[in-house]
Amino acid sequence: MILKEEEINKLKEVEKFSKEKVRPMASEIDRLGEFPNNLVNDMISMGLFSMYIPSKYGGMGYSLSSLMETIRIISRECASTSLILDVTVSLFAEPIIQFGSEFLKEKYLGKVARGEIGALAITEPGTGSDAAAIKTTAKKENGRYRINGTKTFITNGKEARFYLVSAMTDPIKKHKGMTMFVVDRDNPGLSIGNEFRKMGVRGSSTTEVILDNVEVGEEYVMGREGDGFKIEMETLNVGRIGIASQAVGISEGAFNDMRNYAMQNQENIREWFLFRMADIASDLQSSIKNLEEAIAYSESGKNSPLLSSISKLTAGDSAVSITSRVLSLLGVNALSEEYPVERRFREAKITQIYEGTNEIQRLIIGKELLKGRDFKD
C-alpha cells in the first residue's frame, strides 16, 4: 500500500480519533442503538467524507487505499460508525464518480464531501440476493420516470439525504431492463418505513425505503437506461472491499483485546493459549493480504469480482471465527467494557451477510473460476 504523505498524516488523525473519541463511545452506541451524531460530526470536521471525493468536486482526491484504511481503523473500535462513512462513500459516491453524468457529479459529490449521508437502495422484500428479481418499477412518461416499490434493509436509510435506487424500466428484459436512479430524500412520495432493530452495528439505521409515485427526470438516470444491473454489480465489487475492510478492522479489534489481556496476565498464560493466539494471528494476516491485493488491483483501474469476493469472503468468515475464538479465550472478561469482544462478535456477523452473503461470494468465485478467469483478469 503506497500512500502520499498527506494521506499518512490523515490516517494518523483517524487513529487518534478512533482511540480517543470512538472507543469510549462504542459500547454506549451499541447499547442505545442510536445514530452517533457527535462522531459523525467529528468525521465531517476531519474531512473523512471528502477524502475520496475528487478535488474538482470539493474533495481531497485521496486514494481508495486511504478510504479503506480509514474504514478499517474506525472498525477496530466501532463498526457502526465506520459503516455510516463506508456506505455513503463506497456505495453512493463511488458509483457516481464512476458512472454518473457531470450533472450528477456536480450536484451530489460536493454534498457528500460536506458530510451529507447517502445510501444504496437495492434490496427488496422476498428477493434475497437475486438483484434481477426486484419488483420496483420506473415507468417513463413525457421525459420523466415514475418510480414505485419498496426497498428494505437499507443501511443509512433514516439519515440519508439521497439514495441510489434500482428499478425495472423494462421488466421483460429481466436484468437487462434494470436502471439505476439517484433519488432525493425530499422527493414527494418517498418515505421511510420500518426501522429494524439488529443484533449488531446498532448505531447505523437500517430501514425500509418506500417509493410511491416518486417522479424524477431523465437527468437522474445513472449511466443509460438498462445499465442498472451492470452499475450495481460494479458498485458491489468496490463495496465488498469496504466490507472486507470493516471485517478486518473488527478482527483486529478482537485480536488487540486478546493480546492486551495476555500481556496483562502473562503469569497465567499457558502454551495452549499461545497456540490459539498464533492461529488467530495467521488467519488475520491472510485476510489482510487478500484485502490489500483487492484494493491494489482496484486502484490499478481494473475491477476483479474474483478478488473483491475473495477478500469479503475470507475477511467476513475470519471475523466471525476470530471474534468467536477470542470470546472463548477471554471467558467472562470478554463481556467487560475493557474487552468488548461480545459486541465485536455481534458486529462481525453482518460482514458475512450484506453486500451479498458469503454463500453468494462463493458462487461468484466459483463461476469466475469456471470462466477460466485468473486472479488478475
BALOBA-1460 file (C-alpha; in Angstrom, 3 decimals):
// residues 377
<rec num="1" residu="m" x="0.000" y="0.000" z="0.000"/>
<rec num="2" residu="i" x="1.633" y="3.227" z="-1.182"/>
<rec num="3" residu="l" x="0.223" y="6.387" z="0.372"/>
<rec num="4" residu="k" x="1.096" y="10.058" z="-0.057"/>
<rec num="5" residu="e" x="2.438" y="11.973" z="2.917"/>
<rec num="6" residu="e" x="-0.831" y="13.862" z="3.395"/>
<rec num="7" residu="e" x="-2.747" y="10.571" z="3.388"/>
<rec num="8" residu="i" x="-0.414" y="9.097" z="6.012"/>
<rec num="9" residu="n" x="-0.879" y="12.181" z="8.193"/>
<rec num="10" residu="k" x="-4.658" y="11.985" z="7.799"/>
<rec num="11" residu="l" x="-4.644" y="8.326" z="8.841"/>
<rec num="12" residu="k" x="-2.691" y="9.261" z="11.959"/>
<rec num="13" residu="e" x="-5.529" y="11.677" z="12.757"/>
<rec num="14" residu="v" x="-8.015" y="8.860" z="12.209"/>
<rec num="15" residu="e" x="-6.065" y="6.606" z="14.612"/>
<rec num="16" residu="k" x="-6.127" y="9.315" z="17.282"/>
<rec num="17" residu="f" x="-9.831" y="9.996" z="16.716"/>
<rec num="18" residu="s" x="-10.672" y="6.289" z="16.910"/>
<rec num="19" residu="k" x="-8.789" y="5.687" z="20.146"/>
<rec num="20" residu="e" x="-9.729" y="8.909" z="21.926"/>
<rec num="21" residu="k" x="-13.298" y="9.501" z="20.777"/>
<rec num="22" residu="v" x="-14.769" y="6.405" z="19.124"/>
<rec num="23" residu="r" x="-13.534" y="3.783" z="21.609"/>
<rec num="24" residu="p" x="-15.097" y="5.419" z="24.709"/>
<rec num="25" residu="m" x="-18.487" y="5.752" z="22.987"/>
<rec num="26" residu="a" x="-18.697" y="2.445" z="21.103"/>
<rec num="27" residu="s" x="-20.391" y="0.309" z="23.755"/>
<rec num="28" residu="e" x="-22.884" y="3.047" z="24.595"/>
<rec num="29" residu="i" x="-23.751" y="3.455" z="20.898"/>
<rec num="30" residu="d" x="-24.394" y="-0.285" z="20.772"/>
<rec num="31" residu="r" x="-26.439" y="-0.325" z="23.983"/>
<rec num="32" residu="l" x="-28.669" y="2.585" z="23.000"/>
<rec num="33" residu="g" x="-28.869" y="1.747" z="19.307"/>
<rec num="34" residu="e" x="-28.611" y="5.442" z="18.475"/>
<rec num="35" residu="f" x="-27.033" y="7.122" z="15.462"/>
<rec num="36" residu="p" x="-23.675" y="8.569" z="16.628"/>
<rec num="37" residu="n" x="-24.303" y="12.179" z="15.628"/>
<rec num="38" residu="n" x="-21.348" y="13.558" z="17.569"/>
<rec num="39" residu="l" x="-18.889" y="11.145" z="15.971"/>
<rec num="40" residu="v" x="-20.313" y="11.742" z="12.503"/>
<rec num="41" residu="n" x="-19.930" y="15.492" z="13.031"/>
<rec num="42" residu="d" x="-16.328" y="14.882" z="14.087"/>
<rec num="43" residu="m" x="-15.722" y="12.854" z="10.912"/>
<rec num="44" residu="i" x="-17.187" y="15.676" z="8.855"/>
<rec num="45" residu="s" x="-14.926" y="18.212" z="10.591"/>
<rec num="46" residu="m" x="-11.909" y="15.979" z="9.913"/>
<rec num="47" residu="g" x="-12.829" y="15.776" z="6.243"/>
<rec num="48" residu="l" x="-13.311" y="11.998" z="6.223"/>
<rec num="49" residu="f" x="-16.344" y="12.194" z="3.945"/>
<rec num="50" residu="s" x="-14.333" y="14.272" z="1.485"/>
<rec num="51" residu="m" x="-11.162" y="12.133" z="1.395"/>
<rec num="52" residu="y" x="-12.097" y="10.062" z="-1.651"/>
<rec num="53" residu="i" x="-14.098" y="12.729" z="-3.490"/>
<rec num="54" residu="p" x="-12.155" y="14.250" z="-6.445"/>
<rec num="55" residu="s" x="-10.835" y="17.749" z="-5.770"/>
<rec num="56" residu="k" x="-12.833" y="19.049" z="-8.751"/>
<rec num="57" residu="y" x="-15.989" y="18.434" z="-6.722"/>
<rec num="58" residu="g" x="-14.791" y="19.744" z="-3.378"/>
<rec num="59" residu="g" x="-12.961" y="16.709" z="-2.037"/>
<rec num="60" residu="m" x="-9.370" y="15.840" z="-1.178"/>
<rec num="61" residu="g" x="-8.882" y="13.398" z="-4.043"/>
<rec num="62" residu="y" x="-7.237" y="10.771" z="-1.840"/>
<rec num="63" residu="s" x="-6.772" y="7.146" z="-2.893"/>
<rec num="64" residu="l" x="-9.071" y="4.174" z="-2.394"/>
<rec num="65" residu="s" x="-6.378" y="2.788" z="-0.081"/>
<rec num="66" residu="s" x="-6.722" y="5.725" z="2.281"/>
<rec num="67" residu="l" x="-10.529" y="5.398" z="2.353"/>
<rec num="68" residu="m" x="-10.392" y="1.665" z="3.052"/>
<rec num="69" residu="e" x="-7.703" y="2.135" z="5.697"/>
<rec num="70" residu="t" x="-9.920" y="4.739" z="7.377"/>
<rec num="71" residu="i" x="-12.837" y="2.286" z="7.447"/>
<rec num="72" residu="r" x="-10.545" y="-0.419" z="8.830"/>
<rec num="73" residu="i" x="-9.132" y="1.803" z="11.599"/>
<rec num="74" residu="i" x="-12.535" y="3.039" z="12.801"/>
<rec num="75" residu="s" x="-13.952" y="-0.517" z="12.647"/>
<rec num="76" residu="r" x="-11.385" y="-1.611" z="15.235"/>
<rec num="77" residu="e" x="-13.383" y="0.441" z="17.728"/>
<rec num="78" residu="c" x="-16.938" y="0.745" z="16.333"/>
<rec num="79" residu="a" x="-18.280" y="-0.932" z="13.206"/>
<rec num="80" residu="s" x="-21.450" y="1.198" z="13.282"/>
<rec num="81" residu="t" x="-19.511" y="4.423" z="12.945"/>
<rec num="82" residu="s" x="-17.329" y="3.132" z="10.115"/>
<rec num="83" residu="l" x="-20.366" y="1.751" z="8.276"/>
<rec num="84" residu="i" x="-22.032" y="5.165" z="8.011"/>
<rec num="85" residu="l" x="-18.959" y="6.533" z="6.226"/>
<rec num="86" residu="d" x="-18.408" y="3.399" z="4.139"/>
<rec num="87" residu="v" x="-21.936" y="3.240" z="2.718"/>
<rec num="88" residu="t" x="-22.049" y="6.955" z="1.934"/>
<rec num="89" residu="v" x="-18.759" y="6.978" z="0.049"/>
<rec num="90" residu="s" x="-18.344" y="3.421" z="-1.301"/>
<rec num="91" residu="l" x="-21.949" y="2.705" z="-2.232"/>
<rec num="92" residu="f" x="-23.294" y="6.147" z="-3.107"/>
<rec num="93" residu="a" x="-20.453" y="8.466" z="-4.100"/>
<rec num="94" residu="e" x="-18.214" y="5.856" z="-5.759"/>
<rec num="95" residu="p" x="-20.765" y="4.808" z="-8.438"/>
<rec num="96" residu="i" x="-21.486" y="8.462" z="-9.173"/>
<rec num="97" residu="i" x="-17.762" y="9.057" z="-9.642"/>
<rec num="98" residu="q" x="-17.555" y="6.083" z="-11.998"/>
<rec num="99" residu="f" x="-20.865" y="6.206" z="-13.869"/>
<rec num="100" residu="g" x="-22.622" y="9.476" z="-13.106"/>
<rec num="101" residu="s" x="-23.149" y="12.292" z="-15.570"/>
<rec num="102" residu="e" x="-21.478" y="15.620" z="-14.985"/>
<rec num="103" residu="f" x="-24.841" y="16.887" z="-13.711"/>
<rec num="104" residu="l" x="-24.977" y="14.174" z="-11.043"/>
<rec num="105" residu="k" x="-21.340" y="14.651" z="-10.081"/>
<rec num="106" residu="e" x="-21.776" y="18.397" z="-9.714"/>
<rec num="107" residu="k" x="-24.974" y="18.026" z="-7.701"/>
<rec num="108" residu="y" x="-24.059" y="15.251" z="-5.269"/>
<rec num="109" residu="l" x="-20.318" y="14.779" z="-4.810"/>
<rec num="110" residu="g" x="-19.870" y="18.158" z="-3.149"/>
<rec num="111" residu="k" x="-22.716" y="17.330" z="-0.783"/>
<rec num="112" residu="v" x="-21.035" y="14.068" z="0.211"/>
<rec num="113" residu="a" x="-17.746" y="15.913" z="0.707"/>
<rec num="114" residu="r" x="-19.576" y="18.244" z="3.121"/>
<rec num="115" residu="g" x="-20.861" y="15.252" z="5.087"/>
<rec num="116" residu="e" x="-24.373" y="14.658" z="3.791"/>
<rec num="117" residu="i" x="-25.321" y="10.992" z="4.147"/>
<rec num="118" residu="g" x="-26.107" y="8.734" z="1.185"/>
<rec num="119" residu="a" x="-27.413" y="5.184" z="0.765"/>
<rec num="120" residu="l" x="-27.743" y="2.373" z="-1.757"/>
<rec num="121" residu="a" x="-31.355" y="1.155" z="-2.020"/>
<rec num="122" residu="i" x="-31.430" y="-2.112" z="-3.958"/>
<rec num="123" residu="t" x="-32.621" y="-4.873" z="-1.591"/>
<rec num="124" residu="e" x="-36.328" y="-5.741" z="-1.651"/>
<rec num="125" residu="p" x="-38.642" y="-7.972" z="0.392"/>
<rec num="126" residu="g" x="-38.549" y="-11.524" z="-0.895"/>
<rec num="127" residu="t" x="-35.752" y="-11.067" z="-3.428"/>
<rec num="128" residu="g" x="-32.831" y="-12.079" z="-1.216"/>
<rec num="129" residu="s" x="-29.586" y="-11.842" z="-3.159"/>
<rec num="130" residu="d" x="-31.242" y="-12.027" z="-6.598"/>
<rec num="131" residu="a" x="-30.743" y="-8.466" z="-7.830"/>
<rec num="132" residu="a" x="-32.659" y="-9.141" z="-11.063"/>
<rec num="133" residu="a" x="-35.798" y="-10.241" z="-9.183"/>
<rec num="134" residu="i" x="-36.730" y="-6.774" z="-7.925"/>
<rec num="135" residu="k" x="-40.341" y="-5.573" z="-8.246"/>
<rec num="136" residu="t" x="-39.729" y="-1.820" z="-8.114"/>
<rec num="137" residu="t" x="-40.683" y="-0.235" z="-11.435"/>
<rec num="138" residu="a" x="-39.885" y="3.043" z="-13.164"/>
<rec num="139" residu="k" x="-42.303" y="3.984" z="-15.934"/>
<rec num="140" residu="k" x="-41.335" y="6.766" z="-18.306"/>
<rec num="141" residu="e" x="-43.918" y="9.391" z="-19.239"/>
<rec num="142" residu="n" x="-43.181" y="12.668" z="-21.013"/>
<rec num="143" residu="g" x="-39.467" y="12.562" z="-20.263"/>
<rec num="144" residu="r" x="-39.899" y="11.742" z="-16.569"/>
<rec num="145" residu="y" x="-39.890" y="8.486" z="-14.627"/>
<rec num="146" residu="r" x="-42.458" y="7.447" z="-12.038"/>
<rec num="147" residu="i" x="-40.915" y="5.039" z="-9.511"/>
<rec num="148" residu="n" x="-42.972" y="2.634" z="-7.375"/>
<rec num="149" residu="g" x="-41.724" y="-0.021" z="-4.980"/>
<rec num="150" residu="t" x="-40.393" y="-0.836" z="-1.533"/>
<rec num="151" residu="k" x="-36.754" y="-1.293" z="-0.586"/>
<rec num="152" residu="t" x="-35.751" y="-2.990" z="2.648"/>
<rec num="153" residu="f" x="-32.731" y="-3.378" z="4.957"/>
<rec num="154" residu="i" x="-31.294" y="-0.107" z="3.649"/>
<rec num="155" residu="t" x="-28.248" y="0.995" z="5.651"/>
<rec num="156" residu="n" x="-28.295" y="4.738" z="6.477"/>
<rec num="157" residu="g" x="-31.968" y="4.632" z="5.440"/>
<rec num="158" residu="k" x="-33.234" y="7.074" z="8.062"/>
<rec num="159" residu="e" x="-30.416" y="9.648" z="7.851"/>
<rec num="160" residu="a" x="-29.699" y="9.587" z="4.113"/>
<rec num="161" residu="r" x="-30.374" y="12.727" z="2.114"/>
<rec num="162" residu="f" x="-30.214" y="10.856" z="-1.195"/>
<rec num="163" residu="y" x="-30.370" y="7.282" z="-2.447"/>
<rec num="164" residu="l" x="-29.107" y="5.278" z="-5.389"/>
<rec num="165" residu="v" x="-32.209" y="3.262" z="-6.332"/>
<rec num="166" residu="s" x="-32.620" y="0.265" z="-8.640"/>
<rec num="167" residu="a" x="-35.852" y="-0.127" z="-10.641"/>
<rec num="168" residu="m" x="-37.132" y="-2.067" z="-13.624"/>
<rec num="169" residu="t" x="-37.718" y="0.133" z="-16.663"/>
<rec num="170" residu="d" x="-38.348" y="-2.921" z="-18.856"/>
<rec num="171" residu="p" x="-39.235" y="-5.973" z="-16.715"/>
<rec num="172" residu="i" x="-39.498" y="-8.261" z="-19.766"/>
<rec num="173" residu="k" x="-35.736" y="-7.935" z="-20.282"/>
<rec num="174" residu="k" x="-35.064" y="-9.016" z="-16.666"/>
<rec num="175" residu="h" x="-31.586" y="-7.853" z="-15.555"/>
<rec num="176" residu="k" x="-31.066" y="-6.020" z="-18.853"/>
<rec num="177" residu="g" x="-34.172" y="-3.985" z="-18.109"/>
<rec num="178" residu="m" x="-32.877" y="-2.572" z="-14.800"/>
<rec num="179" residu="t" x="-31.968" y="1.104" z="-14.433"/>
<rec num="180" residu="m" x="-30.347" y="2.994" z="-11.551"/>
<rec num="181" residu="f" x="-31.625" y="6.383" z="-10.396"/>
<rec num="182" residu="v" x="-30.496" y="8.984" z="-7.891"/>
<rec num="183" residu="v" x="-33.462" y="9.977" z="-5.726"/>
<rec num="184" residu="d" x="-33.508" y="12.773" z="-3.147"/>
<rec num="185" residu="r" x="-34.970" y="12.184" z="0.309"/>
<rec num="186" residu="d" x="-37.310" y="15.165" z="-0.088"/>
<rec num="187" residu="n" x="-38.840" y="13.898" z="-3.351"/>
<rec num="188" residu="p" x="-42.641" y="13.742" z="-2.901"/>
<rec num="189" residu="g" x="-43.702" y="10.121" z="-2.453"/>
<rec num="190" residu="l" x="-40.516" y="8.901" z="-0.785"/>
<rec num="191" residu="s" x="-40.944" y="7.837" z="2.832"/>
<rec num="192" residu="i" x="-39.171" y="5.755" z="5.452"/>
<rec num="193" residu="g" x="-40.959" y="2.606" z="6.612"/>
<rec num="194" residu="n" x="-39.961" y="0.173" z="9.338"/>
<rec num="195" residu="e" x="-36.669" y="0.631" z="11.135"/>
<rec num="196" residu="f" x="-35.104" y="-2.709" z="12.058"/>
<rec num="197" residu="r" x="-33.501" y="-3.496" z="15.387"/>
<rec num="198" residu="k" x="-30.380" y="-5.567" z="14.832"/>
<rec num="199" residu="m" x="-28.020" y="-7.869" z="16.712"/>
<rec num="200" residu="g" x="-25.038" y="-5.698" z="15.752"/>
<rec num="201" residu="v" x="-23.995" y="-2.401" z="14.103"/>
<rec num="202" residu="r" x="-26.874" y="-0.886" z="16.044"/>
<rec num="203" residu="g" x="-25.659" y="2.685" z="15.681"/>
<rec num="204" residu="s" x="-26.389" y="2.735" z="11.951"/>
<rec num="205" residu="s" x="-30.033" y="2.832" z="10.893"/>
<rec num="206" residu="t" x="-31.468" y="0.023" z="8.758"/>
<rec num="207" residu="t" x="-34.886" y="0.776" z="7.310"/>
<rec num="208" residu="e" x="-37.431" y="0.326" z="4.583"/>
<rec num="209" residu="v" x="-37.492" y="2.994" z="1.884"/>
<rec num="210" residu="i" x="-40.902" y="3.327" z="0.254"/>
<rec num="211" residu="l" x="-41.309" y="4.889" z="-3.200"/>
<rec num="212" residu="d" x="-44.900" y="5.811" z="-4.020"/>
<rec num="213" residu="n" x="-45.156" y="7.509" z="-7.426"/>
<rec num="214" residu="v" x="-41.804" y="9.230" z="-6.945"/>
<rec num="215" residu="e" x="-41.015" y="11.308" z="-10.031"/>
<rec num="216" residu="v" x="-37.513" y="12.007" z="-11.332"/>
<rec num="217" residu="g" x="-36.269" y="13.470" z="-14.586"/>
<rec num="218" residu="e" x="-34.050" y="11.770" z="-17.151"/>
<rec num="219" residu="e" x="-31.059" y="13.617" z="-15.730"/>
<rec num="220" residu="y" x="-31.260" y="11.440" z="-12.590"/>
<rec num="221" residu="v" x="-30.574" y="8.225" z="-14.504"/>
<rec num="222" residu="m" x="-27.182" y="6.692" z="-13.728"/>
<rec num="223" residu="g" x="-25.424" y="5.874" z="-16.984"/>
<rec num="224" residu="r" x="-28.097" y="4.898" z="-19.504"/>
<rec num="225" residu="e" x="-31.461" y="3.227" z="-19.203"/>
<rec num="226" residu="g" x="-30.865" y="-0.523" z="-18.924"/>
<rec num="227" residu="d" x="-27.359" y="-0.148" z="-17.447"/>
<rec num="228" residu="g" x="-28.577" y="-0.641" z="-13.887"/>
<rec num="229" residu="f" x="-27.533" y="-4.246" z="-13.345"/>
<rec num="230" residu="k" x="-24.016" y="-3.612" z="-14.629"/>
<rec num="231" residu="i" x="-23.662" y="-0.498" z="-12.476"/>
<rec num="232" residu="e" x="-24.974" y="-2.354" z="-9.436"/>
<rec num="233" residu="m" x="-22.504" y="-5.210" z="-9.876"/>
<rec num="234" residu="e" x="-19.563" y="-2.833" z="-10.371"/>
<rec num="235" residu="t" x="-20.667" y="-0.870" z="-7.297"/>
<rec num="236" residu="l" x="-20.827" y="-4.021" z="-5.207"/>
<rec num="237" residu="n" x="-17.347" y="-5.045" z="-6.340"/>
<rec num="238" residu="v" x="-15.929" y="-1.959" z="-4.621"/>
<rec num="239" residu="g" x="-18.493" y="-2.145" z="-1.818"/>
<rec num="240" residu="r" x="-17.318" y="-5.642" z="-0.936"/>
<rec num="241" residu="i" x="-13.804" y="-4.333" z="-0.455"/>
<rec num="242" residu="g" x="-15.285" y="-1.834" z="2.002"/>
<rec num="243" residu="i" x="-16.979" y="-4.629" z="3.939"/>
<rec num="244" residu="a" x="-13.732" y="-6.607" z="3.914"/>
<rec num="245" residu="s" x="-12.008" y="-3.542" z="5.401"/>
<rec num="246" residu="q" x="-14.668" y="-3.386" z="8.087"/>
<rec num="247" residu="a" x="-14.343" y="-7.101" z="8.826"/>
<rec num="248" residu="v" x="-10.549" y="-6.887" z="9.086"/>
<rec num="249" residu="g" x="-10.889" y="-3.934" z="11.461"/>
<rec num="250" residu="i" x="-13.321" y="-5.855" z="13.680"/>
<rec num="251" residu="s" x="-10.898" y="-8.804" z="13.725"/>
<rec num="252" residu="e" x="-8.010" y="-6.517" z="14.619"/>
<rec num="253" residu="g" x="-10.023" y="-5.052" z="17.481"/>
<rec num="254" residu="a" x="-10.668" y="-8.530" z="18.871"/>
<rec num="255" residu="f" x="-7.041" y="-9.526" z="18.298"/>
<rec num="256" residu="n" x="-5.865" y="-6.448" z="20.231"/>
<rec num="257" residu="d" x="-8.253" y="-7.303" z="23.089"/>
<rec num="258" residu="m" x="-6.801" y="-10.824" z="23.234"/>
<rec num="259" residu="r" x="-3.192" y="-9.670" z="23.131"/>
<rec num="260" residu="n" x="-3.731" y="-6.948" z="25.745"/>
<rec num="261" residu="y" x="-5.370" y="-9.494" z="28.044"/>
<rec num="262" residu="a" x="-2.488" y="-11.928" z="27.565"/>
<rec num="263" residu="m" x="0.150" y="-9.262" z="28.207"/>
<rec num="264" residu="q" x="-1.595" y="-8.160" z="31.399"/>
<rec num="265" residu="n" x="-1.915" y="-11.753" z="32.640"/>
<rec num="266" residu="q" x="1.329" y="-13.292" z="31.451"/>
<rec num="267" residu="e" x="1.839" y="-15.334" z="34.599"/>
<rec num="268" residu="n" x="-1.390" y="-17.229" z="33.880"/>
<rec num="269" residu="i" x="-0.931" y="-17.716" z="30.112"/>
<rec num="270" residu="r" x="-0.209" y="-21.313" z="29.102"/>
<rec num="271" residu="e" x="1.114" y="-22.824" z="25.880"/>
<rec num="272" residu="w" x="-2.357" y="-23.755" z="24.624"/>
<rec num="273" residu="f" x="-3.310" y="-20.050" z="24.821"/>
<rec num="274" residu="l" x="-0.228" y="-19.093" z="22.799"/>
<rec num="275" residu="f" x="-1.059" y="-21.732" z="20.169"/>
<rec num="276" residu="r" x="-4.531" y="-20.274" z="19.718"/>
<rec num="277" residu="m" x="-3.132" y="-16.743" z="19.539"/>
<rec num="278" residu="a" x="-0.788" y="-17.878" z="16.777"/>
<rec num="279" residu="d" x="-3.654" y="-19.443" z="14.796"/>
<rec num="280" residu="i" x="-5.711" y="-16.270" z="15.104"/>
<rec num="281" residu="a" x="-2.776" y="-14.103" z="14.022"/>
<rec num="282" residu="s" x="-2.256" y="-16.315" z="10.963"/>
<rec num="283" residu="d" x="-5.930" y="-16.106" z="9.937"/>
<rec num="284" residu="l" x="-5.942" y="-12.349" z="10.412"/>
<rec num="285" residu="q" x="-2.822" y="-11.883" z="8.311"/>
<rec num="286" residu="s" x="-4.366" y="-13.903" z="5.467"/>
<rec num="287" residu="s" x="-7.412" y="-11.620" z="5.477"/>
<rec num="288" residu="i" x="-5.205" y="-8.533" z="5.444"/>
<rec num="289" residu="k" x="-3.206" y="-9.798" z="2.449"/>
<rec num="290" residu="n" x="-6.375" y="-10.606" z="0.471"/>
<rec num="291" residu="l" x="-7.793" y="-7.175" z="1.277"/>
<rec num="292" residu="e" x="-4.623" y="-5.355" z="0.242"/>
<rec num="293" residu="e" x="-4.488" y="-7.270" z="-3.041"/>
<rec num="294" residu="a" x="-8.100" y="-6.423" z="-3.873"/>
<rec num="295" residu="i" x="-7.528" y="-2.730" z="-3.090"/>
<rec num="296" residu="a" x="-4.329" y="-2.553" z="-5.146"/>
<rec num="297" residu="y" x="-5.977" y="-4.182" z="-8.140"/>
<rec num="298" residu="s" x="-8.988" y="-1.872" z="-7.962"/>
<rec num="299" residu="e" x="-6.677" y="1.136" z="-7.728"/>
<rec num="300" residu="s" x="-4.920" y="-0.004" z="-10.896"/>
<rec num="301" residu="g" x="-8.095" y="0.920" z="-12.780"/>
<rec num="302" residu="k" x="-9.407" y="-2.609" z="-13.031"/>
<rec num="303" residu="n" x="-12.192" y="-4.356" z="-11.193"/>
<rec num="304" residu="s" x="-11.948" y="-8.035" z="-10.331"/>
<rec num="305" residu="p" x="-15.104" y="-9.731" z="-8.998"/>
<rec num="306" residu="l" x="-12.855" y="-12.646" z="-8.084"/>
<rec num="307" residu="l" x="-10.528" y="-10.618" z="-5.854"/>
<rec num="308" residu="s" x="-13.241" y="-8.488" z="-4.241"/>
<rec num="309" residu="s" x="-15.375" y="-11.557" z="-3.476"/>
<rec num="310" residu="i" x="-12.395" y="-13.471" z="-2.081"/>
<rec num="311" residu="s" x="-11.467" y="-10.523" z="0.138"/>
<rec num="312" residu="k" x="-15.016" y="-10.209" z="1.516"/>
<rec num="313" residu="l" x="-15.407" y="-13.966" z="1.939"/>
<rec num="314" residu="t" x="-12.150" y="-14.520" z="3.812"/>
<rec num="315" residu="a" x="-12.391" y="-11.340" z="5.888"/>
<rec num="316" residu="g" x="-16.017" y="-11.947" z="6.884"/>
<rec num="317" residu="d" x="-15.587" y="-15.608" z="7.746"/>
<rec num="318" residu="s" x="-12.374" y="-14.844" z="9.638"/>
<rec num="319" residu="a" x="-14.023" y="-12.011" z="11.572"/>
<rec num="320" residu="v" x="-16.745" y="-14.329" z="12.864"/>
<rec num="321" residu="s" x="-14.229" y="-17.087" z="13.624"/>
<rec num="322" residu="i" x="-11.676" y="-14.795" z="15.259"/>
<rec num="323" residu="t" x="-14.168" y="-12.943" z="17.460"/>
<rec num="324" residu="s" x="-15.734" y="-16.256" z="18.485"/>
<rec num="325" residu="r" x="-12.372" y="-17.760" z="19.452"/>
<rec num="326" residu="v" x="-11.271" y="-14.636" z="21.327"/>
<rec num="327" residu="l" x="-14.628" y="-14.676" z="23.130"/>
<rec num="328" residu="s" x="-13.874" y="-18.223" z="24.320"/>
<rec num="329" residu="l" x="-10.279" y="-17.413" z="25.277"/>
<rec num="330" residu="l" x="-11.212" y="-14.420" z="27.412"/>
<rec num="331" residu="g" x="-14.253" y="-16.009" z="29.011"/>
<rec num="332" residu="v" x="-16.121" y="-13.668" z="31.327"/>
<rec num="333" residu="n" x="-13.603" y="-10.898" z="30.592"/>
<rec num="334" residu="a" x="-14.971" y="-10.743" z="27.027"/>
<rec num="335" residu="l" x="-18.195" y="-9.251" z="28.410"/>
<rec num="336" residu="s" x="-16.486" y="-6.293" z="30.077"/>
<rec num="337" residu="e" x="-16.095" y="-2.754" z="28.801"/>
<rec num="338" residu="e" x="-12.331" y="-3.246" z="28.818"/>
<rec num="339" residu="y" x="-12.524" y="-6.168" z="26.384"/>
<rec num="340" residu="p" x="-15.764" y="-5.651" z="24.407"/>
<rec num="341" residu="v" x="-15.394" y="-8.856" z="22.383"/>
<rec num="342" residu="e" x="-19.056" y="-9.801" z="22.780"/>
<rec num="343" residu="r" x="-20.014" y="-6.661" z="20.846"/>
<rec num="344" residu="r" x="-17.340" y="-7.315" z="18.239"/>
<rec num="345" residu="f" x="-18.712" y="-10.846" z="17.756"/>
<rec num="346" residu="r" x="-22.176" y="-9.426" z="17.027"/>
<rec num="347" residu="e" x="-20.696" y="-6.789" z="14.723"/>
<rec num="348" residu="a" x="-18.710" y="-9.405" z="12.804"/>
<rec num="349" residu="k" x="-21.720" y="-11.482" z="11.779"/>
<rec num="350" residu="i" x="-23.163" y="-8.856" z="9.433"/>
<rec num="351" residu="t" x="-19.975" y="-8.856" z="7.349"/>
<rec num="352" residu="q" x="-20.926" y="-12.353" z="6.180"/>
<rec num="353" residu="i" x="-24.361" y="-11.135" z="5.095"/>
<rec num="354" residu="y" x="-24.547" y="-7.711" z="3.465"/>
<rec num="355" residu="e" x="-23.089" y="-6.751" z="0.074"/>
<rec num="356" residu="g" x="-24.047" y="-10.289" z="-0.946"/>
<rec num="357" residu="t" x="-23.916" y="-13.138" z="1.554"/>
<rec num="358" residu="n" x="-20.751" y="-15.186" z="1.718"/>
<rec num="359" residu="e" x="-22.656" y="-18.011" z="0.036"/>
<rec num="360" residu="i" x="-23.175" y="-15.644" z="-2.894"/>
<rec num="361" residu="q" x="-19.460" y="-14.792" z="-2.798"/>
<rec num="362" residu="r" x="-18.667" y="-18.492" z="-3.140"/>
<rec num="363" residu="l" x="-20.965" y="-18.695" z="-6.165"/>
<rec num="364" residu="i" x="-19.287" y="-15.665" z="-7.754"/>
<rec num="365" residu="i" x="-15.822" y="-17.074" z="-7.117"/>
<rec num="366" residu="g" x="-16.762" y="-20.485" z="-8.498"/>
<rec num="367" residu="k" x="-18.373" y="-19.057" z="-11.638"/>
<rec num="368" residu="e" x="-15.395" y="-16.767" z="-12.256"/>
<rec num="369" residu="l" x="-13.043" y="-19.735" z="-12.000"/>
<rec num="370" residu="l" x="-15.187" y="-21.782" z="-14.404"/>
<rec num="371" residu="k" x="-14.844" y="-18.942" z="-16.921"/>
<rec num="372" residu="g" x="-11.103" y="-19.514" z="-16.803"/>
<rec num="373" residu="r" x="-10.512" y="-16.220" z="-15.003"/>
<rec num="374" residu="d" x="-7.237" y="-15.755" z="-13.212"/>
<rec num="375" residu="f" x="-6.840" y="-13.636" z="-10.089"/>
<rec num="376" residu="k" x="-5.638" y="-10.716" z="-12.182"/>
<rec num="377" residu="d" x="-8.174" y="-10.918" z="-15.043"/>
